[in-house]
């Protein structure tokens, strides 16, 4: 598995048991390398929502929708 793939897997493993703070930290680390990755932005938005940071989540998800207006999943979480 590529390093990128293993990083994504690790982030996903953190979110599964509800470790949103850890998943948020991992998504921030990955976003530092891939600033405009819509999937990572959506992932970060979900983590922010789950940790009670709705205002920040809205900003991140709006950015994801701006980058990819056709992303139904990003629009769903933004709603």
Buried (B, 14 or more C-beta within 10 A) or exposed (E): EEEEEEBBEBBEEBBEEEBBEBBBBBBEEBBEEEEEBBBBBBBBBBBBBBBEBEEBBBBBBBBBBEBBEEBEBBBEBBE
